[in-house]
Amino acid sequence: MVKETDKLHEREAKEVALLNERIELETPARGSQIEDVESFDVLPLSMATKNGLKRCKFTKPTKIQIGAIPHALAGRDILAAAKTGSGKTLAFLIPLIEKLYTRRWDIQDGLGGLVISPTRELALQIFEVLRGFAKTHTFSAGLVIGGKNFQEEQYRIIKMNILIATPGRLLQHMEQTPNFDLSNLQLLVLDEADRILDMGFSTQLTSIIGYLPPERQTMLFSATQTKSIKDLARLSLNEPEYIAVHEKSTTATPSGLTQNYIVCDVGQKLDVLFSFIKSHLKQKTIVFASTCRQVRFIHEVFCKMQPGVPLMALHGKYKQGKRVEVYYNFLNKPAAVMFATDVAARGLDFPNVDWVFQLDAPEDTANYIHRVGRTARYNKNGRALITLLPSEVDGLLSGLNESKIPISKIEVNPAKTASTHGKVASIVAADKDLKLMAQKAFMSYVRSIVLQPSREIFNAEAMDMQALAAAYGLPHAPRMPFLKDAVHTREENRAKKNVNRKLQALKDKIKAEKLLKRLGQQQPKQEAEEESENESDEDDLLVVKQRHNWNEEDTEEPEQLADYEATKAALKKKKNKIRVDASASSKVVYDDDGNSMTPFERFSKNSKAATSDLYENVEEKAKKFTEEVAARLQLHDEEDRQLEKDRVRAKHAKRRIKLKGERDSDEEGGPIAQLASSTKCFHLRLFMRQRKQTSAVVKEPRSVEKKAFVYDFGGPFGAVFIMIILPLVVLFLYRGCNASYCVDNRFDLKELYEQVTSSMPFEDLINRDAIFAVFGWFAFQVALERFVPGSYHEGVLLPTKERLTYKVNGHTCFWLSMIVAGIVHTQIGSLSFVYDHYVQLAVGAMLLSTFISVFVYLYSFRSADVLCAEQGSSPSATFNFFIGRELNPRNSLTKTFDLKYFCELRPGLIGWALLNIGLLLKQYELHGSVSVSMISVVFFQNLYVWDALYYEKCVLTTMDITTDGFGFMLAFGDLTWVPFTYTLQARYLVDRDPHLSTAAVTAIILLNALGYCIFRGANAQKDAFRTDPNGESVKHLKFLPTKRGTKLLISGWWGMARKINYTGDWCMGLAWCAYCGFDSIMVYFYAIYFAILLLHRAMRDDHACREKYGDDWTTYKKHVPATFIPYVI
């Protein structure tokens, strides 16, 4: 082992000697650069570095790397400037690694390389690049940024050879970490140097430089570099090489970047932004705003407006863990929108960013270059768009033209721009926290404009404050007292912002202690002087209250002394106490008879008559009072105990949810905590009970009996009955209506009984191919959902104050399924297979439904933090299995795959359409033609399926998704009941043609069309009103505002009946049955069953709304009295 180590050291020594010789021979003269280089192998780099670069697929160096690396390897100071996305990170990391390698650096040598970055995200990105290509070396490297454990960093930082750090945390370690020695530092790198050198980090950087040795190599890199002699002198740069590979370029931005600007009023900015997002749902966009509060507000309100693409926010107020999570989420999303402040404008490499949208103008040209540099990186194409106020156009464009930045004006397309004012106003009015957020965002934006240094561009007085307030959903502009006293500059505020508050507080405390100690020594002398002055003043009639010496300048010390005296006096001031032995106790007073006495004796004498009754029978009265208190406590004891139990349970549930979120975000976390208390459940009913009990606290005391759980569907016995009867009904419909027999209008019960109860061979029920087809169809739909691109939408707000994200691609999956089915029909086998194996397929679907029901029920016990449905947390396990325990069954690996939401529309609904097509093909095979009735049924039913998938996102607000758990009821209904009962009409028509007259077919088609118009018109109107109440199509509608901040429509479709959409739905179902003629009552099963189902849903909705809206629902029912049909029912 020792010999191998010696050989390694010998090889490294030879390689280092050879490298030093090559560097000396190949280093270009000062002021010159090497020509184009095709590979890193040409440069004098160690084999370990070359192998690391090859592993990371860095083959050809960029221009900035070719220009900077040779000079840096020679030990020269570097001042480098290059366009964004040109590879500056490797241009300084490679020389850093090589410098330490050629000096045979070891852990004992201490810190050799230091890279300072202005933001945490950029520091993290630099560290990831270093860790990627430098794995082949043995140096220790560390990342030191805020938001991490400081004590842990203190232990590790002294062992580092290379450090990537932000200025604030680095300075904190320099001042507080023992044995953190930087005296041996070899190389200092400032990335985004112009940002670090500005006023924001000026004080910190000066302090940092004071800890560093003057004999070091220094490199400065940025897209917009400084040439200030003052700045360079602060850093002790020695004849720096200025590397500007793009200085002679015709543009200061990448050539593949297309830049445009839009001129609009301040009140139209959010309209333009939202319309832009809606028009670019499949692209990745970064939106820059001026302040953290703006970013936070816009992100929150746009999430509620659900544009159809994942939204995220990145700003400096987030904790470090959250910032890293957002950074990597946006990095890995194929399409997303990230709202950010300038914290994301510097150096961050987001691959495949299509657009950079600047909602607010940057403070200067340099910041503009860095913002748009997040796209069009590494010779790729990109686009940038900025919205400018009319007052900002001339000033900003002149600066961009001077900096050789090509930009052209484009106009807003009114047809694609919709006003968001109404929607934002309704969202803000319904949420007090969001309203406060909007006010803060408004004021922070105006304040940022006031503090901007460039008065040629930014003019707060030219802005329409009322229009800005309306855009933010506020009725009027908030008061802004800071406008009267806006004396601080932007640099002063930034300097205050970057101060380490804990460290500054410690310094102030030490300073105050020293001041108190110094003043304490002077205090006796001052007190003596004050005493003599007071004595002399007593003899004067007129005294001087204050003397002024106008010839001397004021200093800060007298003010500090005055403050000290006032503070000391206030601290020493004692509280007043009543003392019996005080001087007042010896005071003599006289009563009405002239007798002398003390004040206390006179008080006792006067009050004796009034208090004689009070002090009689004291023990008896105390005992009686105690008994009354005990009785009152006993009366409310049970209620108080229940309230306390619910409060503690809610507190623990909230804590478990928080811990679960932390475990999910921790990559190293394990499932240990999930083993505890797996039989408990965090459910909706707990929150509902809390709200009721909170309101009940202020009512009159009363005895409370513990309420029993209120079951739906008849409770456990009803659940067992339904689970038994549903499969039997599916089989009954097949046995009671098939190719050889179908119940006619005579409804012969004996004949029907014989037909249904006749024996059926086992192979007629169970078929391997059919079961394989059902499970394969389910797996195929899962694959489509996972891999087919789609948009992402957030669901309703959960009791946990979060919204789940759902992937919406059902419409695309529907057409892909039809295409694949067509290929199978032509290339593999006829789709008439579904008719020949209809009952076997139904049995296979029953097995699949049962399997999924058991799976989701057992899976819901995986953790105590599972969010359960209200009905799914009942005392009965049987009922919970039927109704479904978990509200949203999904796992941490596929966070957007919700099994309930998937089954709601995918396998069963698309399967219904596919079964219809197979039955139509079977009729053609048997009879050589297809009947008008069959065509009508298949067309209108498949239109219904297509409509549901086209408007898939509307399902997110239905009761199935928001309220019901996922158990046997929904699993069987979605996967078995829908496809194998709704196809009864098409299966009936395979073997029968009712020969309807033209007039009858026309009338049925008109009924079907009427039902669809009502159904689609009502749902579209409701969706449009929810999206934007002030939209052109719905702004004329009347509504009833509720105490919850929501609005209930009382005109239009929804002014006719409260469930007008159910009426249209049932009309379509009745038409489907009517296409089969009037020879069999069996084919009208769907219309009968569907009427019962819709009636039950309407009753459930009415009960839920009555609980939700209270008196507002009663008022609403007076405005809209009809439930289904106007003026009828």
N, C-alpha and C positions, 0 to 999 in steps of 0.2 A: 504494500500500500504506500509506504514511504517512497519507494523507488518510482512508482507511477506518479506520485505528486511531484517529485523532483523533475521527472521527465516533462510533465505538463508545464512546470515553471520555466524549464529550459526552452521549450517550444515557444512559450509566450514571450520570453526575453528575446529570442531570435526574431519573432514576428514584430515585436515593438521596435527593435533596432532597424529592421527593414522598413517599417512604416515611417519612422522618423527620417530615414534617409530619403525615401520617396517624397515626403512632405517638403523637405528642404529643397529638393530638386524641382518639384512640380508646382510649387506655390506660385501663382501669378504675381506680377509686380503690383505695387500699390496703385490703385486707380484703374486697374484693368480686370477683365474677367475671362474665364475659360469659354471657349466656343461650345457649341452644342455637344452634349454627351449622351450616348445611346443607352448606357447601362451604368448602374452603381459599381459594377466590377471594375470600371476604368479608374474610379477614384481610389485614393490610398486609404482604404478602410480595412479593418480587421475582418478575418474570416467569420468570426462570430456575428458581427454586425451584418455582413453580407448574407449569411444564412438566415438571420432573423428577418431581413427585408424580403428575401425570397419567400419565406414562409407566409408572410403577410401580403404577398403578391405586389410588392413595390419593386418594379423592375427598372423603369426609366425615370431618372430624376427630372423634376420640373425646372423651369428657368430660375426661380428664386433659390432652389437647392443647388443648382449648378453655380450660381453666382456667389452664394454665401458660404457653402461648405468648405471650399479650398482655403479661403481667407481665414475662416474660423479654425480650421485644423492647424494653421500656422500660428495660432495664438493671438490674432489681431482682434481688436474690438470691432464690433459690427453695428451698423445702423442700417437696417433693411426695411424696405417698403415694397409691397407687391399687392396686386389685386386680391380681393377675397376669393377663397377657394383655390389658391395657387400652391398650397403645400408648404406653408411657412412652418408648421409644427415640426415636421421632419428636418427642416433646414436648421433648426437649433438643437433638436434632440440628438441627432447623429453626431455633431461635433462634441456635445456634452459627454456622450458615452465614450467616444474615441479619446477625448482628453483624459478621462479617468483611466481608461484602459492603458494608454501609452505611459501613464505615470504609475502603473501597477497598483492602483488604488485598492485598499482593503478596508474592512469594517473598522479596524483600529485607527485608520487615518481620519475618521470622522466625516463630516459633511463636506463633499467636494463640489457638488453642483446644486444650484438653487434656481428654480423657475418660479416667477411671480406672475399671477394672473389676476385680472380685476374681478372676475366672477367665479362662483363656485362651479357652475356648469362647465365653463371653459377649463378650469383646473381639472375637473373630473375627466373631461375629454382628452386633455393632454396626458393625464396619467394612464388612461386606457391605451393610447397610442404607444406610450413608452413601455407599458407592460406587454404589449403585443409583440413588438419587434426586438425588445431587449431581453427576452427570456433566455437567450443563449449566453448572456453574461451573468456574472455572480454578484452584481451590485445589489445592495438593499435600497429600495425606493419607497417613499411614503407620500401620502396625500394629506395635507393639513388644511382643512377648511372649517368654517364655522358650522355649528349644528351638530358636531360630533362630541364624544366624551373627552373633555379636556385632560382629565387625569390619565386616562389610557394613552392619549397622545403623548403626554409628558414622559411616560415610561418608555415609549417606543422611539420617540423622535431623536434621542441621543445616539441611536444605533443606525441611523440612516446615512447612506452615502449620497443619495439624490433626494431632493425634496421639491414637490410641487405644492405651492401654497398661495393663499390669498393674503393680501397685506395685513388685514386686521388680526387674523389668527396667528400669523407669523410673528407680528410684533408682540402679541400677548405671550407667546412662548419665549421670545427673546428677553422679556422683562421678568417672567415668572418661573421659567423652567430651569432648575439647577443643572449644571453640567452640559447645557446646550451651547456647545462651542462652535463658533463660526470663524475662528481665526485662521483656519486652514482652507477656507473656501477658494476654489480654483476658478469657477465660472458662474457668473450671474446672468440670468436671462429675464428680460421683461417682455412678456407677450402682451400685445395690444398696449404698447408703451405709451402712446399718446394719451390713452385713458388713465393710466396709472400716474402719469406726470401732471395731470391737470389738478385743479384745486381740490377735487374730491378726495384724493389720496395724498396730497402734497405733504401734509404734516406727518402722516404715517411713513411715507417713503423716506423723508428726511431722517426720521428716527431709525428706520431700518438700515439705511446706508451708514449711520454712525456705528452700528455693530459689526459691519463687514470690513475685512482687511482692504487697504487701498491697492495692494498688489494682487490684482485679480483680472481676469478677462471678463468683459461685459458685452452683452449683445442685446440690442433692442429691435423688436419686430412688430410691425403693424401694417395695416392697409393704408393708413393715413399717418405718415411718420412725422415727428417733430424735428426741426433743425435749430431749435432755440439754443443759443450759446449758454444761456443761464441753466437750462435743463441739463445740457451735456456736461457742464462744469459740476453740477451737483452730483452726477454719477461718476465723476473722475474718469471719463472716457479718454483714452490715449490714442490720438491720431486715428479716429474710427474710419473704417471703410464704409462708404455710403453705397449700398447695393439697392438700386432702383431699377429692376429689370423691365418695368412697364412705364418708365418715366417718359419715354419717347412715343408711347402708344397714343393713338388718336383719341381714345376714351379712357376714363379713369375706372370704368366698370367693365366686367367681362363682356366679351364680344357677343356671346350667346344670350345676353340679357336684353329683353324688350321692355322698355320703360314708358309708361303713360301716366298722365294725371287727369283728374276730373275736378272741375270747379263746381262746388255746390254750397248751399248755405249750411250753417252749423246745425240747423234742425233737421237736415236731410241726410246727415252722415250715417246714422243707423239704418235708415231706409236703404241707402245704397249698399251698405255692408251686408244686410240680411238678404237683399236681392242677389248680391254677388255670390253669397254662400249657397243659396238655393240653385243658382245656375252652374255651380261647380262642385256638385256633390261627390264626384268620383276623383277629385284631385286633392292634393295635400297643400294646405295654405297656412301661412303664418300671418297673423294680424297684429300690427304694432299699435299700441296706444301710449299716451303720455304718462299715465300714473297707474299705480297698483290698484287704487280704488276703482278706476275706470275699468280695468281688466276684470276685476272681480265682479263688478255689477253687470257688465256686458255678457260675461260668461254665464252668470246665473240666469239672467232674463232670457238669453237666447236658448239656454237649455230647456226652459219652460215652454218656449215657442216651437221646439222640436223641428229644426230645419231638415233633418234627415241625414246627418253626418255626425260622427263623433266629435264632440267639442271638449277642449281642455284649456287650462289656463296656467301660465307660468309667470310668477312675479316674485319680487324680493321679500314679500311678507310671508311666504310659505316657509314652513320648517324644511330642514334639509332633506329629510326622508321623502316628503311630499314632492319637493322639487326634482329629486332624482327619479321618482316614480313617473311624474309627468314627462320628464325628458325621455325616458326609455319607452313609455307608451307611445308618444308621438313618433319616436324613431321607428317603431315597429308597425305602425298602422299604415296600410296601403293608401288610405284616404282619411283625412282628418283636418280639423281647423284648430289651431292653437292661438289663443289670444295671449299676448306677451307684452311686457315692457321692454326697455332697452337692455334688460338683463340677458335677453336672448339674442341681442344684436351683434355681440362681439365673439367672433371666432368659432362659434358652435357649428358643427358640421352635421346638418340634417340631410341625409341623402334623399334625392328624388322629391325635393320641394318644388312644386309647380308654380306657386304664386307667393309673392310677398305683398301684402295689402297694408299700406300705411294709413291708418284711420286719422292720425294726427301728424302734422308736419314735424320733422326732426328739428332739433335745436340748431344744427349747422350742417354744412355739406359733408363733413367727415362722418357724422352720425348717419346721414342718408346712405353713404357708400357702404357702411357696415350693415345697415338694415337690409338693403337689397342684396348684399352679399350672401344671404342665407340661401339663395337660389342661384342657378347657373354656375354651379361649382364644378371644377375639374373638367372644363371644356364642354359641359353640358348646357342645354338651353333652359331658359327660365323666363318668367314674366314678373314685372313689378308694377303696382298701381298705387297711386297716392291720391287722397282726396284733399283738396285745398280750398280754403275759404277765399272769397274774392280779394280780401285784404292781404292775403299771404302770397298771391301769385307772383307779382312783380319782384318782390324781394327774394323769394326762394329761387325762382327761375334764373335770376341774374347770377346768383351764387353757383348754381348748377352749371350754367354755361361757362363761367370762368374756370370751373374745375373740369371742363371737357366731359360733361355727362349728358349724353343725348337723351332727350325726353320729349314726347309729343302729346298733344292734347286729344282726348276723346270725349264724346258726349254721352250722357246717360240716356239709355233707351227707355222712354217712358212706359212702353208696353211691358217691359220686364221688371219694372220697379214698382213695388207696392208699398204703401204707407204702413209703418209698424206702430204709429203713435197710439192708435186705439188699443191694439193688443198689449203693448207695453204698459199703457195706462191701467188697463184692467188687471194685469198681472201685479203691478206695483201696488195698486189700491187694495188688492186682496191679501197682501203680505206686508205686515208692519216692518219686519226686518229688512225686506227688500226695498221698502220706501226709504228707510234710513240709509241703506246702502246707496240708493239713487241720489239722495241729497249729498252724501259725502263724495260720490263720484263727480257730481256736478261741481262742487266747490273745489275739489282737487284739480279738476281740469282747468277751471278759470284761474286758480292760483298758479298753476304751471305756466299759463299764458302770461300772467302778470310778471312772473319771475324770469321769463326768458330774456337773455341778454340782448338779442337782436331785435331792436324796436322797428327796424325796417320791415320785418316779416310779421311779427306778432303784435297785435293791437287788440287788447281786451275790450276797449271802448267801442270798437266797430262790430262786436258780436251782438247778435240778437239774443239776449238772455232768456226771454220768454219762450222763443222757439227752441232753444237748447233745453229748457225745463220741460217743454212738451215732449221733446224727443226722448227724455229720460223718464217719462210717465208722471211728471210732477205737475200739480195744478198751477204753480207759480214758482218763480225763481227764489231759492233760499236766501236768507240774509247772509252777507259775506263781509263781516267786520274787518277782515284782514286787508281788504282793498284800501281802507283808510290809512293803514299803517304798514304798507308794503315797502319797508326800508331795506330789508335784507336782500342781498343778491342771491342768485342761484348757487354760486360757488360757496357762499357762507352757509347756506342751508345744507348743501351737500357735505361740507366739511363737518358740520354738526352731526349729520346722519351717519357718517363713517366712523365716529368716535366709539371706542369700546366702552360702553356705559359702565360695566362692572369695574373695569380697571380705572376709569376716571373717578368713579365713586370712592374707590379705595384711596386714590391720590388725594381727593378732596378731604377725606376723613383724616388722613395723616397731616395734611396742611392745617386743618382746623384744630387738631390736637396741639400742634406746635404753636399756633396762634394763641390758644387758650393758656398754654404754659407760659408763653412770653408775657401775655397780658396779666396773668395771675401774679407775676413778680412785680409789675408796675402798679397793681391795684391798691396796696396800702398807701403808697405815696399819693395817688390820685384822691383817695378818700380823705386824707388829711388836708389836702389843698381845698377840697370842696367844703370841708367843715369850717375852715378858717374863712372862706368866702361867705358862707352862710351867716357866721357870727358878725362879720363886718356889715353885711347887708341889713341886719335887723335894726341898726341905728339910723338907716336912711329912710326918708319919707318917699323919695322917688329913686328907684333902682333901675339899672340897665338890664333888660331881659336878655339881650343877645348883642355881641360885639362882632362887627365885620371888619376884616382887614382886606380892603379892596386892592391893595398893592401886591398881594401875594396870590399865586395861582392855587386853585383847589387841587388837592391830591386825593387819592383813593383811600388813604389810610384813615383820615378822620371819619369817613363814612363807615369804614369797617369797624372802627371803635364804637361808633354810635350803635351800629347794629348789634355789636357784641354786648354792649351795656343793656340794651333793650331786651335781648334774648336772655341774658343772665338774670335780670330783674324778674322777667316773666317766669323763669324756672324756679327762682327762689320764693316766689309769692306763695304764701301758705293759704290753705282753705280756712274759711271762718268756722269756728266751733262755739257751741254754747257751753259755757262753764258756769257751774253753780257757784263756785267760789270766786267768780270775777267781781270786779268793782261794783257792778250793778246789784249784786246780792246784798251789799251793805247800804244801799240807798233807802232812805226813810220816806214813806208815803203816809197819808192820813185818810181815814174813812170818813163817812158822813157825820159820825159822832165826834170827830176830832182825835180819835185814837191813832197812835203811831204804829206802823207795821212795815214789813218789807213788801216789795211788789209781789212776791210769790204768795205771801200770806193773804194779801188782798184778793188775788186771783182765785185762791182756793176757797175763800169765804164766799165770793160772788157766785162761783160755779157749784157750790155744795148742794144747794137746793135742786139745781138742774140735773145733777148727776147722782142724787141719792137713789133714785129708782134704777139707774144704770148698774150700780154695783151691788144691788140686792140679789140674792140667789144666783151668784155668779157660777157656781159649780153646776147647778141644775140647768142653767141656760147654755153653758158650754157643752154639756152632755147632749142636750136636745139638738143643738146646732151640729154637733159631730154626727149624730144619727141621720139628720137630714142630708148632709153632704155624702155620707156613705150610701144612702139610698139612691141619691142622684147618680153617684158614680156607678153603682151596681146596675142601674137602669141602662146606662150607656156603655157598660163595660164591653159587651159583645160587639157592638158597632165599632168602638175604638180599637179593639183587638183586630177586627177584620181590616179596618183602614190601615193600621200599622203593618199588618202582614202584606197587604197589597202594595203599600209604599216600599217596603223592603224588597219584595219580589221584583217590582219594577226597577228598583235601583240595581239589583243584582243582574237582572236581564240586560239592562243598558250597559253595565260593566262588561258582561260576557260578549255582547256585540262589539264593543270597542276592542276588547282583547282579541276577538276573532279577526277583526280587521287588521290588527297589528300582526297577528300570526300569518295571515294571508299575504301581507306585504313583506314578511321576513323570509328570505329564500332559505335560511338555515333552520327555520322553525320546523318542528315536527308535530305529529298528531297526539302527543302525550296528553295535552290539556283536554283533548276531545273525549277522553275516556271517562271523565267525571260527569256524574249526573246526567247520563244519556237518556234517562226516561222523562226528563222535564221538557217543557216546550214553551217557547216565547211566542205569544200569539196575539192576534188583534183584539180579542175580548179583554185582555188585560188593560190595554190602552183605553178602550171604551169605558171600562169600569172605573178607571182612574178619573176620567173626565166627569162621570156622573157623581162620583164621591166627592170630588173637589167642589162641585157646585152644591152638593148637599150639606157641606160643612156650615154654611151660613144660614141654613133653615132652622126652624124650631126643633128642639130636641124631641126625638120620638123613638120608640122601640123599633128595631129593625130585625126582620126575620131573614135568614139566609135564603136567597132565591135559588130555586132549582134551575139546572141547565135547560134552556129551551131548545128542544130538538126540532129540526126541520125534517120533512119526508117521513113523518111518523116515528121517528126515533129508531132505536136498534131493531125493533120488530119490523118496522117499515123497511129498513135497510135490507134485512135478510129477505123479506118478501120480494123486494125489487130485484135483488141479486139473483134470486131463483127464477123469477118470472121473465126477466128480460131475455135470457137465452132461449127459454121455452117459446116466447113470442116469435123470435126469429125463425125457429124451426117450425112453428105453427103456420107462419105465413108461407113457408115453402111447401109444407104438406097440404095446406088448405088451398093453395093456388099454384099449380104446376102444369106441365104439358098435358097430362092426362085428366086432370080434374081441377075445377075452380068453383068455389061456392057461388051459386047463382042467387037470383032474387027470391027464390023460394025459401032459401036459408034452411034447408033440411038438416036439422041438428043431428039426427041419427046418422045420416049419410056422412056428415062432416066428422062425427065422432069416430066412425069406422075408418074413415080415410086417415085421420090424424093418428089414431092409436094402432094402426096396422104395423106389423113388425117391419123393421128396416135393416138390411144386412149391415154389418159393421164396416165393411169396405165402402159402403155408400156414404158413410159419415166421415171416416178417417182415410185420407189419402196422402201419401208421402209427398208426391209432386205438388199437391195443392198447399200443404203446409210449408214446403220449401218456397213456393211462389209467394205466400203471404209474408214470411219472414224476410225473404229476399227483397220484396217490394219495400218493406219498412227500412231495411238497410240502405237500399238505393236512395230513398228519400232523405235519409240522414246524410248520406254522402253529398247529395245535391245541396242540402241546406248548408253544409260546412264549406264546400269548395266553390260554389257558384257565387260570384260577387253580388253584393247587395248594399243597401243603405242601412244605417243604424239609427234607431229611435229609442228614446227613453220612455219608460212606462209611467204610470201614475205614481204619486208620492206615497211611499210606504210608511207605516207607523214608525219605522226606524229612521225617518227623515232622509231617506235615500231613494234614488230612482234606479231601477235596473235597466240595462241596455239590451235591446232586442235587435236581432238581425232580420231585415225584411228583404226577402228575395223570392217570395212564393210565386209571384207572377212569372218570373223567368223560369222557375222550377216547373211550373205547370206546362209551359210550352216545350221545355226540354223533355219532360215526361211523355208528352204526346209524340214528339219526334222519335224518341227511343221506342215507344210502343209501336209506331209505324214501321220502324226497322225490324223489330221482333216479328211483327205480323207478316212481313214480306220475306224475311230471310230465315226465320227459325220455325215459327208455327203460328197458326191462325189464332187471333184473339177470341174466336168463338169458344176457345178452351174455357172461358169463364162461365159460359152457359152449361157446358157439359159437366163441369165440376163445381157448380154453384154452391151446393150445400157443403161440400168438402172445404171450399174456400171460406165459407161462413164459420165452420167449425175451427179452421185454422186461425181465423181472426179472433174467435173466442179464446183460444189458447194464448194467443199473443196478448190480448187484453188482460187476461188473468195473470200472465207472467209479469207484465209491466205493473199491474196493480200491486202484486206482492212485492216486487222490487222497490217501488217508490215508497211503499209503507215501511219496509225494513230500512230503507236508506234514510228515511226521515229521523231515525233514532241515532244517526251517526254523531250528533253533537247536541249539547243542551242549548245551543244558540240558533237552532233551526227556527225560522219564522213560520209559524203554523197559522192556518186559517181559523176563523172564529169557531165555525162548526167542527173543524177538525181536531179541536182540543177538548172534546167532550169526555166524560168519564167512561164511555163505552168504547172498547177497542174495536168491536164489530162495526159500530157506526163510523168510527174514524177511518177504518179501512174502506168503507163504502164511499164516504164523502171526500176522503183525502186529508191527511194530516198537514203535509207541507204545502205552503202557498205557492212557492216558486221553486220546484225541484231543479237544481242545477249544481254543477261542481266547480271547483276553483280552476281546473285545467281548461274547461271550455266555458268561460264566464258568460258568453252571450248565447249559449245553447240552453234554452229553457224547455224541458221535456213537455210540460203542459202546453205551452204556446206552440210548440212544434206539432203536437198531436191534434191541436184544435183545428188546423186547416190542411196539414200536409198529407199523411198517408191515406186517411179515410176520405177526405173530400175529393182529392184528385183521384183516388181509387173509385169513387162513385162515378166520376166522369168516364173513367176507363172502362168500368163495367158496362155503362150505357153503350159505349162504342162497340164493345164485344157482343152485346145482345143485338144491336142493330145489324152487325155483320152476320150473326147467326140467322136472323130472319131472312137476310138476302140469300144465304146458302140454302135454306130450306125452301124458299118460295120463289127465288129468282128476282124478287123485287122488294122494295121497302115501302111500307104503308105511310100515308100522310100522318097518321096518328103517331107512328114510331118516330118519324122525322121531327115532328113538333115536340114530342116529349124529350127526345135526346137533345135537340137544339136548345130549348128553353131551360132544361135542367143544367146542361153544361154551361149555358150563359150565366146561370146563377152561381155555379162554381167559379167561373172565370171572374165574375164581379167580386166575389168574396176575396179572391187572391189578388186582384188588382188593387183593391182597397184594404189590403192586409193590415196596415198599421191601425186602422179603425178598430180592430179587434182588441187592441191594448186597453181600451176603456170599457170593455164589456164585463158583465158580472162574472163570467167564467174565469177571466184572467185576474180581476181585481179582488174578488171575494172568495170564490170557491177554491178549496184545495184540490190536489190532483190525486184521485183515488179511483176505485172501481167505477164509480158513476161516470166520470168524464172519459176514462180510458175505454170502457166498453162502448160508451156513446159515440166517441170519436172514431174508433177503429172497427167496430162491428155494427152498431146500430145504424149509423148514417149510411154506409155503403150497401148494406144488405137489407134494409127496409125501404130506403128511398129509391131503390131500383125496382121495386115491385111493379110499377106501371110498365117499364120497358120489358121486364121479364114476361109479364102478362101478354104484351103485344107481339112477342116472338111467335106465338102459336095462334094468335087470334087477331082478326081485323074487324073492328066494330062497324066499318063502312059508314062513317058519319057523313051527313050531307054537307055540301059546301057552306050552307048557311050556319050549320052547327059548328063546323071547324072555324069559320070566320068569327063567330061569337065567342068561342073559347079562346081564340088567339087574341081578340080584343080584351077579354077579361085578363088574360096573362099579361098583355102589354100594359094594361091599366095598373095591375098589381106591381109590375116592375117599375113603372113611372112613379107610383106612390112610394115604393120602397127606396128606390135610388134617390128620388127628389128629396125625401125627408132626411135621409142619412147624409146626403151631400150638403143640405142646408145646415144641418147641425154641425157637421165638420167644418164648414166655412165659417160659421159663427164662432166656434171654438178657436179657430185659427186667428181670425181678425174680425171682431164685431163691427168694425168700421169699413169692411170691404164693400166693394160696389154691389155685390149680389145680396148682401144681408144688412146693409146699413139702415134700410127702411123698416126693418122688423122691430116690433115692440117687445120689450122684455120686462121681467119683474126682478129687481135687484133683491138679493137676500142678505141676511145678517152675516153670512159666511163670506161675503164678497163676491159670490158667483151670480150669474144671471140666468133666469129661466124664461125661455121664449114663450110668448103668449100670442103670437101672430104667425102668419105663414102656414106651412104644413103643420107646425106644432101648436098652432092656435086652434086647429080643427079638433084634434084629439091628442091625449097625452101619449098614446102608443100608436100613432098613425102608421109608423113603419111596420108594426106587427100586422096591421090590416092589409097593407100591400103584400107582405110576406105570405099571409094566409090565402089571399086571392090567387097568387101564383100557384100555391100548393093545390088549391081546389081545381084550377085549370089543368094541372098535370093529371089529376085523377079523371077529369071530364074527357080527356082525349081517349080514354079507354071505353067510352060509351057508358051504358046504363044497365048492362046485363048482369053485373056482379057487384055486390056491396063490398067485397073484399078489397077491390082496388081503391076504394075510398078510405081505407085505413089511415093513409097518410094525412088526409084532411082532418079526420076525426082526432087522431092522436095529436096533430100539430095544433089544433084549436085548444086542446087540454093543456098542452105544453105552454103555449103563449099565454093562456089565462093564468097558469101557475106563475110564470115569470112576471107577469104584470102585477100579481098580488105581492110577490117577493119585492119587486121594485118599489111598489107603493109603500110597503112597510119600511123598507130601508130609507126611502126618501123622507118619510114621516119622522123617523128617528134622526135623520141628518139635518133637515131644514126646520123642523118644528112648526111654528105658526105660519112661517112663510109657505109651507107646503099646503096648508089649509087655504091660504089666500090664493095660491096658484090654482088649486082645484076649483075655486070659484070662477076664476078667469077662463079655465079650460075644463069644463065639467065632464066632457065625454072621454071615455078611455080608448075605444077603438074606432067607433063610427060616429061622426058628428050628429048630435041631436037624437041618437038612437041608444047607444050603449057606451 
